[in-house]
Amino acid sequence: MTIRNIKESDLENIKAILNDFNISEEFFDSLYNSSSYISELSFVLVNEEKLIGLMIFSKNKLAKTESLTLAPLLIEPEFQHKGLGKHLLKRGLNVAELLGYDYVIAIGNPKFYEKYNFKSLEAFGVIGDENSLILSLNNDDEELNCEVKYPRAIKYLKIKN
């Protein structure tokens, strides 16, 4: 298994994975072609030259901090429950921290993200999507008292828990 950054040659395979999870191409196209997309924080998981998972971080606006939205993090069903999502997440969080981001807001299955110290938005005084959780990368649990401004592409994203 290999985790690497997304390449242009991956785009059709990424759309196929998104389709497997009923996520529209419109979401990916909108995000990939926006200024919110961060190539250094967009990863695929490869097994024997086949893409089996992906994770995309994008910029959001959260008060005056450097903040990210993590959505989606997907592993093909036959490869789930093997710790691959955890490895993908840890790689992304490490890179995000190295790049100087303060917070990550994950949209997806709360039960998954809670295992990795993500908390409810309310714990930080943040208003946002009900399926979102937040993690402080700098271990600062300050009250932010703001609303998160997600990348525009998020309006096309519907993730089933």
DSSP file with accessible surface (Angstrom, degrees, kcal/mol):
  #  RESIDUE AA STRUCTURE BP1 BP2  ACC     N-H-->O    O-->H-N    N-H-->O    O-->H-N    TCO  KAPPA ALPHA  PHI   PSI    X-CA   Y-CA   Z-CA
    1    1 A M              0   0  115      0, 0.0     2,-0.4     0, 0.0    46,-0.2   0.000 360.0 360.0 360.0 137.5    0.0    0.0    0.0
    2    2 A T  E     -A   46   0A  81     44,-2.5    44,-3.2     2,-0.0     2,-0.5  -0.986 360.0-156.2-130.6 137.3    1.2    3.4   -0.9
    3    3 A I  E     +A   45   0A  30     -2,-0.4     2,-0.3    42,-0.2    42,-0.2  -0.965  31.7 152.7-108.9 127.3   -0.1    6.9    0.1
    4    4 A R  E     -A   44   0A  60     40,-2.1    40,-2.9    -2,-0.5     3,-0.1  -0.953  46.5 -82.4-147.0 166.8    0.9    9.6   -2.4
    5    5 A N  E     -A   43   0A  71     -2,-0.3    38,-0.3    38,-0.2     2,-0.1  -0.361  55.7 -93.7 -69.2 151.7   -0.4   13.0   -3.6
    6    6 A I        -     0   0   18     36,-2.1     2,-0.3    33,-0.4    -1,-0.1  -0.417  41.5-160.1 -65.5 136.0   -3.0   13.1   -6.3
    7    7 A K    >   -     0   0  110     -2,-0.1     3,-2.2    -3,-0.1     4,-0.4  -0.838  31.5-111.4-113.5 158.4   -1.7   13.4   -9.8
    8    8 A E  G >  S+     0   0  146     -2,-0.3     3,-1.6     1,-0.3     4,-0.3   0.856 117.7  62.8 -56.9 -34.2   -3.6   14.6  -12.9
    9    9 A S  G 3  S+     0   0   93      1,-0.3     4,-0.3     2,-0.1    -1,-0.3   0.644  96.9  60.6 -67.9 -10.9   -3.5   11.0  -14.2
   10   10 A D  G <> S+     0   0    5     -3,-2.2     4,-2.6     1,-0.2    -1,-0.3   0.579  75.9  95.8 -86.6 -13.3   -5.6    9.9  -11.2
   11   11 A L  H <> S+     0   0   26     -3,-1.6     4,-2.4    -4,-0.4     5,-0.2   0.863  83.3  46.0 -56.6 -44.1   -8.6   12.1  -11.9
   12   12 A E  H  > S+     0   0  134     -4,-0.3     4,-1.7    -3,-0.2    -1,-0.2   0.913 114.9  48.2 -65.8 -39.7  -10.7    9.5  -13.8
   13   13 A N  H  > S+     0   0   88     -4,-0.3     4,-2.1    -3,-0.2    -2,-0.2   0.869 109.8  53.1 -68.1 -34.5  -10.1    6.9  -11.1
   14   14 A I  H  X S+     0   0    0     -4,-2.6     4,-2.8     2,-0.2     5,-0.2   0.936 107.7  50.8 -63.9 -44.3  -10.9    9.4   -8.4
   15   15 A K  H  X S+     0   0   25     -4,-2.4     4,-2.5    -5,-0.2    -2,-0.2   0.875 107.8  53.7 -62.8 -33.8  -14.2   10.2  -10.0
   16   16 A A  H  X S+     0   0   48     -4,-1.7     4,-2.0     2,-0.2    -1,-0.2   0.920 109.9  46.9 -66.7 -41.4  -14.9    6.4  -10.2
   17   17 A I  H  X S+     0   0    4     -4,-2.1     4,-1.1     2,-0.2    -2,-0.2   0.939 112.0  50.3 -64.7 -45.0  -14.3    6.1   -6.4
   18   18 A L  H ><>S+     0   0    0     -4,-2.8     5,-2.9     1,-0.2     3,-0.8   0.922 108.9  52.4 -58.4 -42.1  -16.5    9.1   -5.7
   19   19 A N  H ><5S+     0   0  107     -4,-2.5     3,-2.0     1,-0.3    -1,-0.2   0.890 101.7  59.6 -61.3 -39.1  -19.2    7.6   -7.9
   20   20 A D  H 3<5S+     0   0   92     -4,-2.0    -1,-0.3     1,-0.3    -2,-0.2   0.792 110.8  42.7 -58.2 -28.6  -19.0    4.3   -5.8
   21   21 A F  T <<5S-     0   0   49     -4,-1.1   139,-0.3    -3,-0.8    -1,-0.3   0.170 119.0-111.2-103.2  14.4  -19.9    6.5   -2.8
   22   22 A N  T < 5 +     0   0  107     -3,-2.0     2,-0.5     1,-0.2    -3,-0.2   0.839  69.1 145.0  58.3  36.2  -22.6    8.5   -4.6
   23   23 A I      < -     0   0    5     -5,-2.9    -1,-0.2    -6,-0.1    -2,-0.2  -0.924  50.3-116.7-104.5 129.1  -20.5   11.7   -4.5
   24   24 A S    >>  -     0   0   45    132,-0.6     4,-1.2    -2,-0.5     3,-0.6  -0.243   4.0-131.8 -70.6 149.0  -21.0   13.8   -7.6
   25   25 A E  H 3> S+     0   0  102      1,-0.2     4,-3.3     2,-0.2     5,-0.3   0.807 107.9  69.4 -61.3 -30.8  -18.3   14.6  -10.1
   26   26 A E  H 3> S+     0   0  112      1,-0.2     4,-2.3     2,-0.2    -1,-0.2   0.886  96.3  52.4 -56.7 -39.5  -19.6   18.2   -9.7
   27   27 A F  H <> S+     0   0    0     -3,-0.6     4,-2.4   129,-0.3     5,-0.2   0.973 114.2  40.4 -59.6 -54.9  -18.2   18.2   -6.2
   28   28 A F  H  X S+     0   0    1     -4,-1.2     4,-3.4     1,-0.2     5,-0.3   0.929 115.9  49.3 -64.6 -46.1  -14.7   17.1   -7.2
   29   29 A D  H  X S+     0   0   53     -4,-3.3     4,-1.7     1,-0.2    -1,-0.2   0.919 112.7  48.5 -59.4 -43.1  -14.5   19.2  -10.3
   30   30 A S  H  < S+     0   0   42     -4,-2.3    -1,-0.2    -5,-0.3    -2,-0.2   0.919 117.8  40.2 -63.8 -43.1  -15.6   22.3   -8.4
   31   31 A L  H >< S+     0   0    1     -4,-2.4     3,-2.0    -5,-0.2     6,-0.5   0.949 113.2  52.5 -71.7 -48.0  -13.1   21.7   -5.6
   32   32 A Y  H 3< S+     0   0   51     -4,-3.4    -1,-0.2     1,-0.3    -2,-0.2   0.830 112.5  46.2 -59.5 -33.1  -10.2   20.6   -7.8
   33   33 A N  T 3< S+     0   0  126     -4,-1.7    -1,-0.3    -5,-0.3     2,-0.2   0.213 100.0  91.3 -96.1  15.4  -10.5   23.8  -10.0
   34   34 A S  S X  S-     0   0   41     -3,-2.0     3,-1.0     1,-0.1    -3,-0.0  -0.669  84.0-117.4-108.7 166.8  -10.8   26.2   -7.0
   35   35 A S  T 3  S+     0   0  107      1,-0.2    24,-0.1    -2,-0.2    -1,-0.1   0.608 110.8  68.6 -75.4  -9.2   -8.3   28.2   -5.1
   36   36 A S  T 3  S+     0   0   25     -5,-0.2    23,-2.4    22,-0.1    -1,-0.2   0.713  76.9 100.2 -79.0 -22.6   -9.4   26.2   -2.0
   37   37 A Y  E <   - B   0  58A  34     -3,-1.0     2,-0.5    -6,-0.5    21,-0.2  -0.428  57.2-162.0 -68.9 136.5   -7.8   23.0   -3.3
   38   38 A I  E >   -     0   0A   7     19,-1.0     3,-1.5    -2,-0.1    19,-0.3  -0.928   8.1-165.2-123.4 106.8   -4.4   22.2   -1.9
   39   39 A S  E >  S+     0   0A  63     -2,-0.5     3,-1.4     1,-0.3   -33,-0.4   0.857  89.2  58.8 -62.6 -34.3   -2.4   19.7   -3.9
   40   40 A E  E 3  S+     0   0A 104      1,-0.3    -1,-0.3   -35,-0.1    55,-0.0   0.677 110.5  44.8 -67.0 -17.3    0.0   19.0   -1.1
   41   41 A L  E <  S+     0   0A   0     -3,-1.5    16,-1.8    16,-0.2     2,-0.5  -0.053  91.4  93.5-118.3  31.0   -2.9   17.9    1.1
   42   42 A S  E <   + B   0  56A   0     -3,-1.4   -36,-2.1    14,-0.2     2,-0.3  -0.987  55.9 178.4-126.7 119.0   -4.7   15.7   -1.4
   43   43 A F  E     -AB   5  55A   3     12,-3.1    12,-2.5    -2,-0.5     2,-0.3  -0.880  21.7-157.8-126.8 152.9   -3.9   12.1   -1.3
   44   44 A V  E     -AB   4  54A   0    -40,-2.9   -40,-2.1    -2,-0.3     2,-0.5  -0.921  16.9-137.6-122.2 153.7   -4.7    8.7   -2.9
   45   45 A L  E     -AB   3  53A   4      8,-2.3     7,-3.0    -2,-0.3     8,-1.2  -0.956  24.5-163.9-109.7 124.6   -4.2    5.3   -1.4
   46   46 A V  E     -AB   2  51A  14    -44,-3.2   -44,-2.5    -2,-0.5     2,-0.5  -0.939  13.7-175.7-118.6 132.5   -2.8    2.8   -4.0
   47   47 A N  E >  S- B   0  50A  34      3,-2.8     3,-1.8    -2,-0.4    -2,-0.0  -0.985  79.8 -20.3-126.1 116.9   -2.7   -1.0   -3.8
   48   48 A E  T 3  S-     0   0  175     -2,-0.5    -1,-0.1     1,-0.3     3,-0.1   0.920 127.8 -52.0  50.1  48.8   -1.0   -2.8   -6.6
   49   49 A E  T 3  S+     0   0  192      1,-0.2     2,-0.5    -3,-0.0    -1,-0.3   0.541 116.5 115.1  66.8  11.1   -1.3    0.2   -8.9
   50   50 A K  E <   -B   47   0A 108     -3,-1.8    -3,-2.8   -37,-0.0     2,-0.4  -0.939  69.4-124.3-111.9 130.3   -5.1    0.5   -8.2
   51   51 A L  E     +B   46   0A  11     -2,-0.5    -5,-0.2    -5,-0.2     3,-0.1  -0.593  37.4 164.5 -70.5 125.0   -6.6    3.5   -6.4
   52   52 A I  E     +     0   0A   1     -7,-3.0    24,-3.3    -2,-0.4     2,-0.3   0.387  59.8   9.2-122.0  -1.8   -8.5    2.2   -3.4
   53   53 A G  E     -BC  45  75A   0     -8,-1.2    -8,-2.3    22,-0.2     2,-0.3  -0.989  55.1-164.8-167.6 167.1   -8.9    5.4   -1.4
   54   54 A L  E     -BC  44  74A   0     20,-2.3    20,-2.8    -2,-0.3     2,-0.3  -0.987   4.9-164.8-157.7 159.7   -8.6    9.1   -1.3
   55   55 A M  E     -BC  43  73A   0    -12,-2.5   -12,-3.1    -2,-0.3     2,-0.4  -0.961   9.1-168.1-150.2 131.6   -8.5   12.1    1.1
   56   56 A I  E     -B   42   0A   0     16,-1.6    15,-2.4    -2,-0.3     2,-0.4  -0.985   3.6-170.0-129.5 125.4   -8.8   15.7    0.2
   57   57 A F  E     - C   0  70A   0    -16,-1.8   -19,-1.0    -2,-0.4     2,-0.3  -0.866  12.4-179.9-103.1 146.6   -8.2   18.8    2.4
   58   58 A S  E     -BC  37  69A   0     11,-2.3    11,-3.2    -2,-0.4   -21,-0.2  -0.954  32.0 -94.7-141.9 160.7   -9.2   22.2    1.2
   59   59 A K  E     + C   0  68A  95    -23,-2.4     2,-0.3    -2,-0.3     9,-0.2  -0.492  41.9 175.6 -75.4 143.3   -8.9   25.7    2.7
   60   60 A N  E     - C   0  67A  16      7,-1.8     7,-0.6    -2,-0.2     2,-0.6  -0.839  33.0-108.4-132.7 176.9  -11.8   27.2    4.6
   61   61 A K  E     +DC 149  66A 148     88,-2.1    88,-2.8    -2,-0.3     2,-0.4  -0.951  38.6 164.8-111.3 123.0  -12.4   30.4    6.5
   62   62 A L  E >   - C   0  65A   1      3,-0.6     3,-2.3    -2,-0.6    86,-0.1  -0.879  64.6 -65.3-140.5  98.8  -12.5   30.0   10.3
   63   63 A A  T 3  S-     0   0   58     84,-0.5    -1,-0.2    -2,-0.4     4,-0.1  -0.298 103.3 -39.3  52.0-128.6  -12.2   33.3   12.2
   64   64 A K  T 3  S+     0   0  209     -3,-0.1    -1,-0.2     2,-0.1     2,-0.2   0.039 110.7 109.0-114.7  26.5   -8.6   34.5   11.5
   65   65 A T  E <  S-C   62   0A  28     -3,-2.3     2,-0.8     1,-0.0    -3,-0.6  -0.660  78.5-105.8-104.4 158.2   -6.9   31.1   11.7
   66   66 A E  E     +C   61   0A 111     -2,-0.2    36,-3.0    34,-0.2    37,-1.3  -0.732  58.0 171.1 -76.9 113.4   -5.3   28.9    9.0
   67   67 A S  E     -Ce  60 103A   2     -2,-0.8    -7,-1.8    -7,-0.6     2,-0.3  -0.924  22.9-154.0-135.9 154.3   -7.9   26.2    8.8
   68   68 A L  E     -Ce  59 104A   0     35,-2.3    37,-3.0    -2,-0.3     2,-0.5  -0.902  11.2-142.1-127.1 153.4   -8.8   23.2    6.6
   69   69 A T  E     -Ce  58 105A   0    -11,-3.2   -11,-2.3    -2,-0.3     2,-0.7  -0.959  15.9-155.4-109.1 131.1  -11.8   21.2    5.6
   70   70 A L  E     +Ce  57 106A   0     35,-3.0    37,-2.4    -2,-0.5   -13,-0.2  -0.936  25.1 169.7-107.7 109.5  -11.3   17.5    5.3
   71   71 A A  E     +     0   0A   0    -15,-2.4    37,-0.1    -2,-0.7   -16,-0.1  -0.777  48.1  15.1-172.9 129.5  -13.8   15.9    2.9
   72   72 A P  E     +     0   0A   0      0, 0.0   -16,-1.6     0, 0.0     2,-0.5   0.688  51.2 174.2 -93.8 167.6  -14.0   13.3    1.8
   73   73 A L  E     +C   55   0A  27    -18,-0.2     2,-0.4    34,-0.2   -18,-0.2  -0.988  25.9 173.3-120.6 114.1  -11.9   10.5    3.2
   74   74 A L  E     -C   54   0A  12    -20,-2.8   -20,-2.3    -2,-0.5     2,-0.4  -0.981  22.7-174.5-131.3 137.7  -12.9    7.4    1.4
   75   75 A I  E     -C   53   0A  12     -2,-0.4   -22,-0.2   -22,-0.2     5,-0.1  -0.999  40.5-105.6-126.6 130.7  -11.7    3.8    1.3
   76   76 A E    >   -     0   0   12    -24,-3.3     3,-2.3    -2,-0.4     4,-0.4  -0.247  37.0-112.7 -54.2 140.7  -13.2    1.3   -1.1
   77   77 A P  G >  S+     0   0   76      0, 0.0     3,-1.4     0, 0.0    -1,-0.1   0.829 113.4  57.3 -50.2 -40.7  -15.5   -1.1    0.9
   78   78 A E  G 3  S+     0   0  111      1,-0.3    -2,-0.1     3,-0.0   -26,-0.0   0.675 111.3  44.7 -70.3 -10.0  -13.4   -4.3    0.4
   79   79 A F  G <  S+     0   0   34     -3,-2.3     3,-0.5   -27,-0.2     5,-0.4   0.351  90.2 111.7-111.0   3.4  -10.4   -2.5    2.0
   80   80 A Q    <   +     0   0   69     -3,-1.4    -4,-0.0    -4,-0.4     0, 0.0  -0.313  65.8  34.4 -75.3 162.4  -12.3   -0.9    4.9
   81   81 A H  S    S+     0   0  184      1,-0.1    -1,-0.2    -2,-0.0    -3,-0.0   0.795  89.4 100.6  64.3  32.3  -11.8   -1.9    8.6
   82   82 A K  S    S-     0   0  138     -3,-0.5    -2,-0.1     0, 0.0    -1,-0.1   0.166 101.0-101.1-125.5  10.7   -8.0   -2.6    8.0
   83   83 A G  S  > S+     0   0   32      3,-0.0     4,-1.8     1,-0.0     5,-0.1   0.514  88.5 121.4  83.4   5.5   -6.6    0.6    9.5
   84   84 A L  H  > S+     0   0   21     -5,-0.4     4,-2.5     2,-0.2     5,-0.2   0.891  71.6  53.1 -71.8 -37.2   -6.0    2.2    6.1
   85   85 A G  H  > S+     0   0   12      1,-0.2     4,-2.9     2,-0.2    -1,-0.2   0.907 108.0  52.4 -61.9 -39.6   -8.3    5.2    6.9
   86   86 A K  H  > S+     0   0   76      2,-0.2     4,-2.8     1,-0.2     5,-0.2   0.931 110.3  47.1 -61.6 -46.1   -6.3    5.8   10.0
   87   87 A H  H  X S+     0   0  105     -4,-1.8     4,-2.1     2,-0.2    -2,-0.2   0.913 113.4  48.4 -64.0 -41.5   -3.0    5.8    8.1
   88   88 A L  H  X S+     0   0    0     -4,-2.5     4,-2.3     2,-0.2    -2,-0.2   0.945 113.2  47.7 -63.0 -47.4   -4.3    8.1    5.5
   89   89 A L  H  X S+     0   0    0     -4,-2.9     4,-2.9     1,-0.2     5,-0.2   0.933 110.8  50.7 -60.2 -47.1   -5.7   10.5    8.1
   90   90 A K  H  X S+     0   0  102     -4,-2.8     4,-2.3     1,-0.2    -1,-0.2   0.902 109.5  51.0 -61.6 -40.0   -2.5   10.5   10.1
   91   91 A R  H  X S+     0   0  106     -4,-2.1     4,-2.2    -5,-0.2    -1,-0.2   0.954 112.7  46.2 -60.8 -48.5   -0.4   11.3    7.0
   92   92 A G  H  X S+     0   0    0     -4,-2.3     4,-2.7     1,-0.2    -2,-0.2   0.916 112.4  49.3 -62.2 -43.4   -2.7   14.2    6.1
   93   93 A L  H  X S+     0   0   20     -4,-2.9     4,-2.4     2,-0.2    -1,-0.2   0.895 110.3  51.7 -65.4 -38.2   -2.8   15.6    9.6
   94   94 A N  H  X S+     0   0   95     -4,-2.3     4,-2.3    -5,-0.2    -1,-0.2   0.931 112.7  44.6 -63.1 -45.0    1.0   15.5    9.9
   95   95 A V  H  X S+     0   0   34     -4,-2.2     4,-2.2     2,-0.2    -2,-0.2   0.923 111.9  53.2 -65.9 -42.0    1.4   17.3    6.6
   96   96 A A  H  <>S+     0   0    0     -4,-2.7     5,-2.2     1,-0.2     4,-0.3   0.917 110.3  47.4 -59.5 -42.7   -1.2   19.9    7.6
   97   97 A E  H ><5S+     0   0  102     -4,-2.4     3,-1.6     1,-0.2    -1,-0.2   0.929 110.4  51.7 -65.5 -43.4    0.6   20.6   10.8
   98   98 A L  H 3<5S+     0   0  150     -4,-2.3    -1,-0.2     1,-0.3    -2,-0.2   0.846 106.5  55.1 -61.0 -33.4    3.9   20.9    9.0
   99   99 A L  T 3<5S-     0   0   87     -4,-2.2    -1,-0.3    -5,-0.2    -2,-0.2   0.483 122.0-108.6 -80.7  -3.4    2.3   23.4    6.6
  100  100 A G  T < 5 +     0   0   43     -3,-1.6   -34,-0.2    -4,-0.3    -3,-0.2   0.638  62.4 153.4  91.9  16.1    1.2   25.5    9.6
  101  101 A Y      < -     0   0   27     -5,-2.2    -1,-0.3     1,-0.1   -34,-0.2  -0.537  29.0-160.8 -79.0 146.5   -2.5   25.0    9.7
  102  102 A D        +     0   0   45    -36,-3.0    35,-3.2     1,-0.2    36,-0.9   0.805  66.1  24.7 -95.4 -37.3   -4.2   25.4   13.1
  103  103 A Y  E     -eF  67 136A   1    -37,-1.3   -35,-2.3    33,-0.2     2,-0.4  -0.976  54.1-158.5-136.3 148.5   -7.6   23.5   12.7
  104  104 A V  E     -eF  68 135A   0     31,-2.3    31,-2.3    -2,-0.3     2,-0.6  -0.997   6.8-161.3-124.3 128.1   -9.1   20.8   10.6
  105  105 A I  E     -eF  69 134A   0    -37,-3.0   -35,-3.0    -2,-0.4     2,-0.4  -0.956  13.9-159.0-108.2 116.0  -12.9   20.5   10.2
  106  106 A A  E     -eF  70 133A   1     27,-2.6    27,-2.2    -2,-0.6     2,-0.5  -0.831   5.9-158.6 -99.1 133.8  -13.8   17.0    9.0
  107  107 A I  E     + F   0 132A  11    -37,-2.4     2,-0.3    -2,-0.4   -34,-0.2  -0.955  56.1  54.0-109.4 122.7  -17.1   16.3    7.3
  108  108 A G  S    S+     0   0    5     23,-2.0    53,-0.1    -2,-0.5     3,-0.1  -0.995  93.6   6.2 156.5-150.1  -18.1   12.7    7.5
  109  109 A N    >>  -     0   0   63     -2,-0.3     4,-1.8     1,-0.2     3,-0.9  -0.520  52.4-158.5 -72.6 108.9  -18.7    9.9    9.9
  110  110 A P  H 3> S+     0   0   33      0, 0.0     4,-2.8     0, 0.0     5,-0.2   0.862  89.4  61.5 -57.7 -35.7  -18.4   11.4   13.4
  111  111 A K  H 3> S+     0   0  160      1,-0.2     4,-0.7     2,-0.2    -2,-0.1   0.868 106.2  46.9 -61.6 -35.9  -17.7    8.0   15.0
  112  112 A F  H X4 S+     0   0   41     -3,-0.9     3,-0.8     2,-0.2     4,-0.3   0.965 115.7  42.8 -68.0 -51.9  -14.6    7.6   12.9
  113  113 A Y  H ><>S+     0   0    8     -4,-1.8     3,-1.9     1,-0.2     5,-1.7   0.837 103.5  65.0 -70.0 -30.3  -13.2   11.1   13.5
  114  114 A E  H ><5S+     0   0  108     -4,-2.8     3,-1.5     1,-0.3    -1,-0.2   0.836  92.4  64.8 -61.3 -29.6  -14.0   11.0   17.3
  115  115 A K  T <<5S+     0   0  144     -3,-0.8    -1,-0.3    -4,-0.7    -2,-0.2   0.705 102.2  50.2 -64.3 -17.9  -11.5    8.2   17.6
  116  116 A Y  T < 5S-     0   0   46     -3,-1.9    -1,-0.3    -4,-0.3    -2,-0.2  -0.056 127.5 -93.7-115.3  30.2   -8.8   10.7   16.6
  117  117 A N  T < 5S+     0   0  124     -3,-1.5    19,-0.3     1,-0.2     2,-0.2   0.606  72.3 150.7  71.9  14.5   -9.7   13.5   19.0
  118  118 A F      < -     0   0    7     -5,-1.7     2,-0.3    17,-0.1    -1,-0.2  -0.576  28.4-160.6 -70.7 143.8  -11.9   15.4   16.7
  119  119 A K  E     -G  134   0A  87     15,-3.4    15,-3.3    -2,-0.2     5,-0.1  -0.783  26.1 -80.0-122.3 168.8  -14.6   17.3   18.8
  120  120 A S  E >   -G  133   0A  47     -2,-0.3     3,-0.9    13,-0.2     4,-0.4  -0.284  38.2-120.7 -64.9 151.2  -17.9   18.8   18.1
  121  121 A L  G > >S+     0   0    4     11,-0.7     5,-2.2     1,-0.2     3,-1.9   0.881 112.7  64.6 -59.7 -36.2  -17.9   22.3   16.5
  122  122 A E  G > 5S+     0   0  143      1,-0.3     3,-1.5     3,-0.2    -1,-0.2   0.813  87.9  68.1 -58.7 -30.9  -19.8   23.5   19.5
  123  123 A A  G < 5S+     0   0   51     -3,-0.9    -1,-0.3     1,-0.3    -2,-0.2   0.764 110.3  35.9 -61.3 -21.7  -16.8   22.7   21.8
  124  124 A F  G < 5S-     0   0    3     -3,-1.9    20,-2.8    -4,-0.4    21,-1.1   0.261 118.1-109.0-111.2   5.7  -15.0   25.5   20.0
  125  125 A G  T < 5S+     0   0   19     -3,-1.5    21,-1.5    -4,-0.3     2,-0.4   0.836  70.2 147.3  70.7  31.9  -18.0   27.8   19.6
  126  126 A V  E   < -h  146   0B   4     -5,-2.2     2,-0.5    19,-0.2    -1,-0.2  -0.846  39.9-149.1-106.9 136.5  -18.1   27.2   15.8
  127  127 A I  E     +h  147   0B 112     19,-2.3    21,-2.7    -2,-0.4     2,-0.3  -0.892  44.7 110.4-101.6 130.7  -21.2   27.1   13.7
  128  128 A G        -     0   0   32     -2,-0.5     4,-0.1    19,-0.2    21,-0.0  -0.928  63.6 -17.2-171.3-164.4  -21.1   24.8   10.7
  129  129 A D    >   -     0   0   62     -2,-0.3     3,-1.8     1,-0.1    -8,-0.2  -0.241  54.8-128.8 -58.1 137.9  -22.4   21.6    9.0
  130  130 A E  T 3  S+     0   0  176      1,-0.3    -1,-0.1   -10,-0.1    -9,-0.1   0.717 108.2  55.9 -65.5 -20.4  -24.0   19.2   11.5
  131  131 A N  T 3  S+     0   0   49      2,-0.0   -23,-2.0   -22,-0.0     2,-0.3   0.141  90.7 106.0 -95.3  20.3  -21.8   16.3   10.2
  132  132 A S  E <   -F  107   0A   7     -3,-1.8   -11,-0.7   -25,-0.2     2,-0.3  -0.795  44.4-176.2-105.9 145.3  -18.6   18.3   11.0
  133  133 A L  E     -FG 106 120A  13    -27,-2.2   -27,-2.6    -2,-0.3     2,-0.4  -0.914  15.9-138.4-129.5 160.7  -16.1   17.8   13.7
  134  134 A I  E     -FG 105 119A   0    -15,-3.3   -15,-3.4    -2,-0.3     2,-0.4  -0.918  11.4-168.2-127.3 146.3  -13.0   19.9   14.5
  135  135 A L  E     -F  104   0A  23    -31,-2.3   -31,-2.3    -2,-0.4     2,-0.6  -1.000  17.6-140.0-131.2 131.7   -9.5   19.1   15.6
  136  136 A S  E >   -F  103   0A   9     -2,-0.4     3,-0.6   -19,-0.3   -33,-0.2  -0.824  10.6-168.2 -89.1 121.4   -6.9   21.6   16.8
  137  137 A L  T 3  S+     0   0   12    -35,-3.2   -34,-0.2    -2,-0.6    -1,-0.1   0.677  89.1  49.3 -82.0 -18.1   -3.5   20.9   15.4
  138  138 A N  T 3  S-     0   0   69    -36,-0.9    -1,-0.2     2,-0.2     3,-0.1   0.216 112.3-117.0-104.5  13.3   -1.8   23.2   17.8
  139  139 A N  S <  S+     0   0  142     -3,-0.6     2,-0.7     1,-0.2    -2,-0.1   0.761  70.5 137.4  58.8  27.5   -3.5   21.8   20.9
  140  140 A D        -     0   0   67    -38,-0.2    -1,-0.2     1,-0.1    -2,-0.2  -0.918  34.4-173.0-106.5 109.4   -5.2   25.1   21.5
  141  141 A D        +     0   0   90     -2,-0.7    -1,-0.1    -3,-0.1     3,-0.0  -0.154  27.8 157.2 -93.9  39.6   -8.8   24.6   22.5
  142  142 A E        -     0   0   86      1,-0.1     2,-0.7    -2,-0.1    -2,-0.1  -0.254  52.8-104.0 -65.8 153.0   -9.7   28.3   22.4
  143  143 A E        -     0   0  104      1,-0.2   -18,-0.2     2,-0.1    -1,-0.1  -0.679  36.0-174.8 -76.6 114.4  -13.3   29.4   21.9
  144  144 A L        -     0   0   17    -20,-2.8   -19,-0.2    -2,-0.7    -1,-0.2   0.789   9.6-162.3 -85.6 -30.3  -13.4   30.6   18.3
  145  145 A N        +     0   0  115    -21,-1.1     2,-0.3     1,-0.2   -19,-0.2   0.930  47.9 104.9  46.3  64.5  -16.9   32.0   18.3
  146  146 A C  E    S-h  126   0B  25    -21,-1.5   -19,-2.3   -22,-0.1     2,-0.4  -0.941  70.6-103.8-155.4 175.9  -17.4   32.1   14.6
  147  147 A E  E     -h  127   0B 104     -2,-0.3   -84,-0.5   -21,-0.2     2,-0.3  -0.919  35.2-122.6-110.0 137.2  -19.0   30.4   11.6
  148  148 A V        -     0   0    4    -21,-2.7     2,-0.7    -2,-0.4   -86,-0.2  -0.608  14.8-149.3 -78.8 136.9  -17.0   28.2    9.3
  149  149 A K  B     -D   61   0A 115    -88,-2.8   -88,-2.1    -2,-0.3     3,-0.1  -0.909  20.0-156.5-106.8  99.8  -17.0   29.3    5.7
  150  150 A Y        -     0   0   52     -2,-0.7   -90,-0.1   -90,-0.2     5,-0.1  -0.338  30.0 -86.9 -72.1 158.3  -16.6   26.0    3.7
  151  151 A P    >   -     0   0    7      0, 0.0     3,-1.8     0, 0.0     4,-0.4  -0.331  42.9-113.2 -58.5 147.5  -15.2   25.9    0.2
  152  152 A R  G >  S+     0   0  212      1,-0.3     3,-1.6     2,-0.2     4,-0.2   0.828 112.8  67.9 -54.6 -33.6  -18.1   26.4   -2.3
  153  153 A A  G >  S+     0   0    3      1,-0.3     3,-2.4     2,-0.2     4,-0.3   0.782  80.9  77.3 -60.6 -25.0  -17.7   22.8   -3.6
  154  154 A I  G X  S+     0   0   18     -3,-1.8     3,-2.1     1,-0.3    -1,-0.3   0.812  78.6  71.2 -59.7 -26.5  -18.9   21.5   -0.3
  155  155 A K  G <  S+     0   0  136     -3,-1.6    -1,-0.3    -4,-0.4    -2,-0.2   0.770  98.0  50.8 -62.2 -20.5  -22.5   22.3   -1.3
  156  156 A Y  G <  S+     0   0   69     -3,-2.4  -132,-0.6    -4,-0.2     2,-0.5   0.472  91.8  99.2 -90.7  -4.2  -22.2   19.4   -3.8
  157  157 A L    <   +     0   0   13     -3,-2.1     2,-0.5    -4,-0.3  -134,-0.1  -0.758  41.0 170.9 -94.7 124.2  -21.0   17.0   -1.2
  158  158 A K        -     0   0  150     -2,-0.5     2,-0.5  -136,-0.1  -134,-0.0  -0.953  10.9-173.5-129.0 107.9  -23.4   14.5    0.4
  159  159 A I        -     0   0   38     -2,-0.5     2,-0.4  -136,-0.1   -51,-0.1  -0.914  15.5-142.2-106.6 129.5  -21.7   11.9    2.6
  160  160 A K              0   0  157     -2,-0.5   -51,-0.2  -139,-0.3    -2,-0.0  -0.711 360.0 360.0 -86.5 136.9  -23.7    9.1    4.1
  161  161 A N              0   0  110     -2,-0.4    -1,-0.0   -53,-0.1   -52,-0.0  -0.509 360.0 360.0 -83.0 360.0  -22.6    8.0    7.6
